Amino acid sequence: MIKVGVVGGTGYTGVELLRLLALHPGVQLGVITSRSEAGSKVADLFPNLRGYINLEFSEPDLSVLAECELVFFATPNGIAMDMAGDLLERGVKLIDLAADFRLKD
């Protein structure tokens, strides 16, 4: 079982990612972040995830995200760039669904 975090769980990409991860037998969702919805239950905002995800959205916190083995960024361009280095230094694997790391220069 891989402990996974999702940064940006309220946008279209984030919600689709949550739907896929919630049904994956090898994934344990550890943290789902949203600055605007912090403190709200994921299933209250997205009823289709009721019974699958029992977490609340939280503010992005490097120490909490670092407890995950893998973190997805489903955020607007530029957000992952600010947090990626710190998480990589802590041994967390990252998948960025935005464009921050598509080009080398």
Chimera marker file (.cmm) of the C-alpha trace (Angstrom):
<marker_set name="trace">
<marker id="1" x="0.000" y="0.000" z="0.000" r="1" g="1" b="0" radius="0.5"/>
<marker id="2" x="1.427" y="3.384" z="-1.029" r="1" g="1" b="0" radius="0.5"/>
<marker id="3" x="0.600" y="6.415" z="1.104" r="1" g="1" b="0" radius="0.5"/>
<marker id="4" x="-0.350" y="9.225" z="-1.283" r="1" g="1" b="0" radius="0.5"/>
<marker id="5" x="-0.955" y="12.945" z="-0.885" r="1" g="1" b="0" radius="0.5"/>
<marker id="6" x="-2.782" y="15.219" z="-3.303" r="1" g="1" b="0" radius="0.5"/>
<marker id="7" x="-2.037" y="18.934" z="-3.417" r="1" g="1" b="0" radius="0.5"/>
<marker id="8" x="-4.958" y="20.754" z="-5.007" r="1" g="1" b="0" radius="0.5"/>
<marker id="9" x="-7.873" y="18.396" z="-4.596" r="1" g="1" b="0" radius="0.5"/>
<marker id="10" x="-10.721" y="20.702" z="-5.616" r="1" g="1" b="0" radius="0.5"/>
<marker id="11" x="-10.123" y="21.507" z="-9.269" r="1" g="1" b="0" radius="0.5"/>
<marker id="12" x="-11.217" y="19.346" z="-12.187" r="1" g="1" b="0" radius="0.5"/>
<marker id="13" x="-7.904" y="17.485" z="-12.385" r="1" g="1" b="0" radius="0.5"/>
<marker id="14" x="-7.726" y="17.016" z="-8.630" r="1" g="1" b="0" radius="0.5"/>
<marker id="15" x="-11.234" y="15.603" z="-8.336" r="1" g="1" b="0" radius="0.5"/>
<marker id="16" x="-10.696" y="13.166" z="-11.210" r="1" g="1" b="0" radius="0.5"/>
<marker id="17" x="-7.424" y="12.096" z="-9.602" r="1" g="1" b="0" radius="0.5"/>
<marker id="18" x="-9.187" y="11.542" z="-6.268" r="1" g="1" b="0" radius="0.5"/>
<marker id="19" x="-11.835" y="9.429" z="-7.982" r="1" g="1" b="0" radius="0.5"/>
<marker id="20" x="-9.164" y="7.216" z="-9.534" r="1" g="1" b="0" radius="0.5"/>
<marker id="21" x="-7.045" y="6.961" z="-6.391" r="1" g="1" b="0" radius="0.5"/>
<marker id="22" x="-10.019" y="6.206" z="-4.132" r="1" g="1" b="0" radius="0.5"/>
<marker id="23" x="-10.720" y="3.060" z="-6.144" r="1" g="1" b="0" radius="0.5"/>
<marker id="24" x="-7.103" y="1.928" z="-6.462" r="1" g="1" b="0" radius="0.5"/>
<marker id="25" x="-6.396" y="-1.095" z="-4.219" r="1" g="1" b="0" radius="0.5"/>
<marker id="26" x="-2.728" y="-0.170" z="-3.746" r="1" g="1" b="0" radius="0.5"/>
<marker id="27" x="-3.283" y="3.403" z="-2.560" r="1" g="1" b="0" radius="0.5"/>
<marker id="28" x="-3.958" y="4.862" z="0.877" r="1" g="1" b="0" radius="0.5"/>
<marker id="29" x="-4.851" y="8.556" z="0.686" r="1" g="1" b="0" radius="0.5"/>
<marker id="30" x="-3.039" y="10.330" z="3.500" r="1" g="1" b="0" radius="0.5"/>
<marker id="31" x="-3.678" y="14.010" z="2.853" r="1" g="1" b="0" radius="0.5"/>
<marker id="32" x="-5.671" y="16.120" z="0.386" r="1" g="1" b="0" radius="0.5"/>
<marker id="33" x="-4.989" y="19.832" z="0.349" r="1" g="1" b="0" radius="0.5"/>
<marker id="34" x="-7.044" y="22.839" z="-0.614" r="1" g="1" b="0" radius="0.5"/>
<marker id="35" x="-6.412" y="26.318" z="0.732" r="1" g="1" b="0" radius="0.5"/>
<marker id="36" x="-9.968" y="27.439" z="0.027" r="1" g="1" b="0" radius="0.5"/>
<marker id="37" x="-11.700" y="24.334" z="1.446" r="1" g="1" b="0" radius="0.5"/>
<marker id="38" x="-9.396" y="23.521" z="4.396" r="1" g="1" b="0" radius="0.5"/>
<marker id="39" x="-11.421" y="21.954" z="7.202" r="1" g="1" b="0" radius="0.5"/>
<marker id="40" x="-14.231" y="20.766" z="4.911" r="1" g="1" b="0" radius="0.5"/>
<marker id="41" x="-14.838" y="17.067" z="4.354" r="1" g="1" b="0" radius="0.5"/>
<marker id="42" x="-13.988" y="15.911" z="0.852" r="1" g="1" b="0" radius="0.5"/>
<marker id="43" x="-17.247" y="13.933" z="0.600" r="1" g="1" b="0" radius="0.5"/>
<marker id="44" x="-19.319" y="16.966" z="1.605" r="1" g="1" b="0" radius="0.5"/>
<marker id="45" x="-17.945" y="18.936" z="-1.332" r="1" g="1" b="0" radius="0.5"/>
<marker id="46" x="-17.958" y="15.963" z="-3.722" r="1" g="1" b="0" radius="0.5"/>
<marker id="47" x="-20.822" y="13.597" z="-2.812" r="1" g="1" b="0" radius="0.5"/>
<marker id="48" x="-19.722" y="11.064" z="-5.447" r="1" g="1" b="0" radius="0.5"/>
<marker id="49" x="-16.703" y="10.344" z="-3.198" r="1" g="1" b="0" radius="0.5"/>
<marker id="50" x="-18.851" y="9.643" z="-0.121" r="1" g="1" b="0" radius="0.5"/>
<marker id="51" x="-17.986" y="6.219" z="1.238" r="1" g="1" b="0" radius="0.5"/>
<marker id="52" x="-14.636" y="6.247" z="-0.554" r="1" g="1" b="0" radius="0.5"/>
<marker id="53" x="-12.779" y="9.183" z="1.016" r="1" g="1" b="0" radius="0.5"/>
<marker id="54" x="-13.247" y="10.114" z="4.666" r="1" g="1" b="0" radius="0.5"/>
<marker id="55" x="-10.654" y="12.884" z="4.849" r="1" g="1" b="0" radius="0.5"/>
<marker id="56" x="-10.922" y="16.630" z="5.278" r="1" g="1" b="0" radius="0.5"/>
<marker id="57" x="-9.126" y="19.081" z="3.039" r="1" g="1" b="0" radius="0.5"/>
<marker id="58" x="-6.161" y="20.701" z="4.753" r="1" g="1" b="0" radius="0.5"/>
<marker id="59" x="-3.740" y="23.539" z="4.102" r="1" g="1" b="0" radius="0.5"/>
<marker id="60" x="-0.588" y="22.414" z="2.283" r="1" g="1" b="0" radius="0.5"/>
<marker id="61" x="1.973" y="21.546" z="4.966" r="1" g="1" b="0" radius="0.5"/>
<marker id="62" x="5.405" y="20.213" z="3.980" r="1" g="1" b="0" radius="0.5"/>
<marker id="63" x="5.816" y="18.164" z="7.155" r="1" g="1" b="0" radius="0.5"/>
<marker id="64" x="2.473" y="16.394" z="6.589" r="1" g="1" b="0" radius="0.5"/>
<marker id="65" x="3.093" y="15.887" z="2.865" r="1" g="1" b="0" radius="0.5"/>
<marker id="66" x="6.567" y="14.504" z="3.639" r="1" g="1" b="0" radius="0.5"/>
<marker id="67" x="4.904" y="11.601" z="5.472" r="1" g="1" b="0" radius="0.5"/>
<marker id="68" x="3.597" y="10.392" z="2.099" r="1" g="1" b="0" radius="0.5"/>
<marker id="69" x="5.584" y="8.194" z="-0.256" r="1" g="1" b="0" radius="0.5"/>
<marker id="70" x="4.115" y="9.888" z="-3.319" r="1" g="1" b="0" radius="0.5"/>
<marker id="71" x="2.559" y="13.334" z="-3.769" r="1" g="1" b="0" radius="0.5"/>
<marker id="72" x="0.533" y="14.449" z="-6.769" r="1" g="1" b="0" radius="0.5"/>
<marker id="73" x="0.294" y="18.137" z="-7.643" r="1" g="1" b="0" radius="0.5"/>
<marker id="74" x="-3.026" y="18.978" z="-9.299" r="1" g="1" b="0" radius="0.5"/>
<marker id="75" x="-2.461" y="22.702" z="-9.008" r="1" g="1" b="0" radius="0.5"/>
<marker id="76" x="-2.158" y="25.692" z="-11.318" r="1" g="1" b="0" radius="0.5"/>
<marker id="77" x="1.218" y="26.244" z="-12.972" r="1" g="1" b="0" radius="0.5"/>
<marker id="78" x="3.872" y="27.548" z="-10.583" r="1" g="1" b="0" radius="0.5"/>
<marker id="79" x="2.657" y="25.941" z="-7.337" r="1" g="1" b="0" radius="0.5"/>
<marker id="80" x="4.586" y="22.671" z="-7.548" r="1" g="1" b="0" radius="0.5"/>
<marker id="81" x="7.795" y="24.531" z="-8.277" r="1" g="1" b="0" radius="0.5"/>
<marker id="82" x="7.684" y="26.119" z="-4.810" r="1" g="1" b="0" radius="0.5"/>
<marker id="83" x="7.275" y="22.861" z="-2.864" r="1" g="1" b="0" radius="0.5"/>
<marker id="84" x="8.905" y="20.186" z="-5.010" r="1" g="1" b="0" radius="0.5"/>
<marker id="85" x="12.511" y="20.689" z="-3.927" r="1" g="1" b="0" radius="0.5"/>
<marker id="86" x="11.750" y="20.322" z="-0.227" r="1" g="1" b="0" radius="0.5"/>
<marker id="87" x="9.683" y="17.185" z="-0.766" r="1" g="1" b="0" radius="0.5"/>
<marker id="88" x="12.279" y="15.598" z="-3.044" r="1" g="1" b="0" radius="0.5"/>
<marker id="89" x="14.979" y="16.263" z="-0.432" r="1" g="1" b="0" radius="0.5"/>
<marker id="90" x="12.828" y="14.339" z="2.068" r="1" g="1" b="0" radius="0.5"/>
<marker id="91" x="12.614" y="11.350" z="-0.277" r="1" g="1" b="0" radius="0.5"/>
<marker id="92" x="9.054" y="11.870" z="-1.496" r="1" g="1" b="0" radius="0.5"/>
<marker id="93" x="8.296" y="10.939" z="-5.089" r="1" g="1" b="0" radius="0.5"/>
<marker id="94" x="6.315" y="13.550" z="-7.041" r="1" g="1" b="0" radius="0.5"/>
<marker id="95" x="3.957" y="13.615" z="-9.999" r="1" g="1" b="0" radius="0.5"/>
<marker id="96" x="3.096" y="17.093" z="-11.245" r="1" g="1" b="0" radius="0.5"/>
<marker id="97" x="-0.034" y="17.262" z="-13.382" r="1" g="1" b="0" radius="0.5"/>
<marker id="98" x="0.591" y="20.933" z="-14.246" r="1" g="1" b="0" radius="0.5"/>
<marker id="99" x="3.314" y="22.270" z="-16.533" r="1" g="1" b="0" radius="0.5"/>
<marker id="100" x="5.987" y="23.242" z="-14.002" r="1" g="1" b="0" radius="0.5"/>
<marker id="101" x="8.433" y="20.500" z="-14.932" r="1" g="1" b="0" radius="0.5"/>
<marker id="102" x="7.618" y="19.829" z="-18.580" r="1" g="1" b="0" radius="0.5"/>
<marker id="103" x="10.507" y="21.881" z="-19.953" r="1" g="1" b="0" radius="0.5"/>
<marker id="104" x="14.092" y="22.054" z="-18.683" r="1" g="1" b="0" radius="0.5"/>
<marker id="105" x="14.588" y="25.778" z="-19.364" r="1" g="1" b="0" radius="0.5"/>
<link id1="1" id2="2" r="1" g="1" b="0" radius="0.2"/>
<link id1="2" id2="3" r="1" g="1" b="0" radius="0.2"/>
<link id1="3" id2="4" r="1" g="1" b="0" radius="0.2"/>
<link id1="4" id2="5" r="1" g="1" b="0" radius="0.2"/>
<link id1="5" id2="6" r="1" g="1" b="0" radius="0.2"/>
<link id1="6" id2="7" r="1" g="1" b="0" radius="0.2"/>
<link id1="7" id2="8" r="1" g="1" b="0" radius="0.2"/>
<link id1="8" id2="9" r="1" g="1" b="0" radius="0.2"/>
<link id1="9" id2="10" r="1" g="1" b="0" radius="0.2"/>
<link id1="10" id2="11" r="1" g="1" b="0" radius="0.2"/>
<link id1="11" id2="12" r="1" g="1" b="0" radius="0.2"/>
<link id1="12" id2="13" r="1" g="1" b="0" radius="0.2"/>
<link id1="13" id2="14" r="1" g="1" b="0" radius="0.2"/>
<link id1="14" id2="15" r="1" g="1" b="0" radius="0.2"/>
<link id1="15" id2="16" r="1" g="1" b="0" radius="0.2"/>
<link id1="16" id2="17" r="1" g="1" b="0" radius="0.2"/>
<link id1="17" id2="18" r="1" g="1" b="0" radius="0.2"/>
<link id1="18" id2="19" r="1" g="1" b="0" radius="0.2"/>
<link id1="19" id2="20" r="1" g="1" b="0" radius="0.2"/>
<link id1="20" id2="21" r="1" g="1" b="0" radius="0.2"/>
<link id1="21" id2="22" r="1" g="1" b="0" radius="0.2"/>
<link id1="22" id2="23" r="1" g="1" b="0" radius="0.2"/>
<link id1="23" id2="24" r="1" g="1" b="0" radius="0.2"/>
<link id1="24" id2="25" r="1" g="1" b="0" radius="0.2"/>
<link id1="25" id2="26" r="1" g="1" b="0" radius="0.2"/>
<link id1="26" id2="27" r="1" g="1" b="0" radius="0.2"/>
<link id1="27" id2="28" r="1" g="1" b="0" radius="0.2"/>
<link id1="28" id2="29" r="1" g="1" b="0" radius="0.2"/>
<link id1="29" id2="30" r="1" g="1" b="0" radius="0.2"/>
<link id1="30" id2="31" r="1" g="1" b="0" radius="0.2"/>
<link id1="31" id2="32" r="1" g="1" b="0" radius="0.2"/>
<link id1="32" id2="33" r="1" g="1" b="0" radius="0.2"/>
<link id1="33" id2="34" r="1" g="1" b="0" radius="0.2"/>
<link id1="34" id2="35" r="1" g="1" b="0" radius="0.2"/>
<link id1="35" id2="36" r="1" g="1" b="0" radius="0.2"/>
<link id1="36" id2="37" r="1" g="1" b="0" radius="0.2"/>
<link id1="37" id2="38" r="1" g="1" b="0" radius="0.2"/>
<link id1="38" id2="39" r="1" g="1" b="0" radius="0.2"/>
<link id1="39" id2="40" r="1" g="1" b="0" radius="0.2"/>
<link id1="40" id2="41" r="1" g="1" b="0" radius="0.2"/>
<link id1="41" id2="42" r="1" g="1" b="0" radius="0.2"/>
<link id1="42" id2="43" r="1" g="1" b="0" radius="0.2"/>
<link id1="43" id2="44" r="1" g="1" b="0" radius="0.2"/>
<link id1="44" id2="45" r="1" g="1" b="0" radius="0.2"/>
<link id1="45" id2="46" r="1" g="1" b="0" radius="0.2"/>
<link id1="46" id2="47" r="1" g="1" b="0" radius="0.2"/>
<link id1="47" id2="48" r="1" g="1" b="0" radius="0.2"/>
<link id1="48" id2="49" r="1" g="1" b="0" radius="0.2"/>
<link id1="49" id2="50" r="1" g="1" b="0" radius="0.2"/>
<link id1="50" id2="51" r="1" g="1" b="0" radius="0.2"/>
<link id1="51" id2="52" r="1" g="1" b="0" radius="0.2"/>
<link id1="52" id2="53" r="1" g="1" b="0" radius="0.2"/>
<link id1="53" id2="54" r="1" g="1" b="0" radius="0.2"/>
<link id1="54" id2="55" r="1" g="1" b="0" radius="0.2"/>
<link id1="55" id2="56" r="1" g="1" b="0" radius="0.2"/>
<link id1="56" id2="57" r="1" g="1" b="0" radius="0.2"/>
<link id1="57" id2="58" r="1" g="1" b="0" radius="0.2"/>
<link id1="58" id2="59" r="1" g="1" b="0" radius="0.2"/>
<link id1="59" id2="60" r="1" g="1" b="0" radius="0.2"/>
<link id1="60" id2="61" r="1" g="1" b="0" radius="0.2"/>
<link id1="61" id2="62" r="1" g="1" b="0" radius="0.2"/>
<link id1="62" id2="63" r="1" g="1" b="0" radius="0.2"/>
<link id1="63" id2="64" r="1" g="1" b="0" radius="0.2"/>
<link id1="64" id2="65" r="1" g="1" b="0" radius="0.2"/>
<link id1="65" id2="66" r="1" g="1" b="0" radius="0.2"/>
<link id1="66" id2="67" r="1" g="1" b="0" radius="0.2"/>
<link id1="67" id2="68" r="1" g="1" b="0" radius="0.2"/>
<link id1="68" id2="69" r="1" g="1" b="0" radius="0.2"/>
<link id1="69" id2="70" r="1" g="1" b="0" radius="0.2"/>
<link id1="70" id2="71" r="1" g="1" b="0" radius="0.2"/>
<link id1="71" id2="72" r="1" g="1" b="0" radius="0.2"/>
<link id1="72" id2="73" r="1" g="1" b="0" radius="0.2"/>
<link id1="73" id2="74" r="1" g="1" b="0" radius="0.2"/>
<link id1="74" id2="75" r="1" g="1" b="0" radius="0.2"/>
<link id1="75" id2="76" r="1" g="1" b="0" radius="0.2"/>
<link id1="76" id2="77" r="1" g="1" b="0" radius="0.2"/>
<link id1="77" id2="78" r="1" g="1" b="0" radius="0.2"/>
<link id1="78" id2="79" r="1" g="1" b="0" radius="0.2"/>
<link id1="79" id2="80" r="1" g="1" b="0" radius="0.2"/>
<link id1="80" id2="81" r="1" g="1" b="0" radius="0.2"/>
<link id1="81" id2="82" r="1" g="1" b="0" radius="0.2"/>
<link id1="82" id2="83" r="1" g="1" b="0" radius="0.2"/>
<link id1="83" id2="84" r="1" g="1" b="0" radius="0.2"/>
<link id1="84" id2="85" r="1" g="1" b="0" radius="0.2"/>
<link id1="85" id2="86" r="1" g="1" b="0" radius="0.2"/>
<link id1="86" id2="87" r="1" g="1" b="0" radius="0.2"/>
<link id1="87" id2="88" r="1" g="1" b="0" radius="0.2"/>
<link id1="88" id2="89" r="1" g="1" b="0" radius="0.2"/>
<link id1="89" id2="90" r="1" g="1" b="0" radius="0.2"/>
<link id1="90" id2="91" r="1" g="1" b="0" radius="0.2"/>
<link id1="91" id2="92" r="1" g="1" b="0" radius="0.2"/>
<link id1="92" id2="93" r="1" g="1" b="0" radius="0.2"/>
<link id1="93" id2="94" r="1" g="1" b="0" radius="0.2"/>
<link id1="94" id2="95" r="1" g="1" b="0" radius="0.2"/>
<link id1="95" id2="96" r="1" g="1" b="0" radius="0.2"/>
<link id1="96" id2="97" r="1" g="1" b="0" radius="0.2"/>
<link id1="97" id2="98" r="1" g="1" b="0" radius="0.2"/>
<link id1="98" id2="99" r="1" g="1" b="0" radius="0.2"/>
<link id1="99" id2="100" r="1" g="1" b="0" radius="0.2"/>
<link id1="100" id2="101" r="1" g="1" b="0" radius="0.2"/>
<link id1="101" id2="102" r="1" g="1" b="0" radius="0.2"/>
<link id1="102" id2="103" r="1" g="1" b="0" radius="0.2"/>
<link id1="103" id2="104" r="1" g="1" b="0" radius="0.2"/>
<link id1="104" id2="105" r="1" g="1" b="0" radius="0.2"/>
</marker_set>
